[in-house]
């Protein structure tokens, strides 16, 4: 059950912010990470600018 929950939350993007912050720490030390709110705002704005292969 725990594995299923991890998979569902991963598909929904629940871990994306944490992975992004870890990436910044590894590859851009000293750069201040955005807030969770700002991260999602920027991510949705980018998806709207570049829709790519989305279903909707």
Secondary structure as GFF3:
##gff-version 3
##sequence-region A 1 56
A	DSSP	alpha_helix	2	11	.	.	.	ID=ss1
A	DSSP	alpha_helix	16	27	.	.	.	ID=ss2
A	DSSP	alpha_helix	36	49	.	.	.	ID=ss3
###
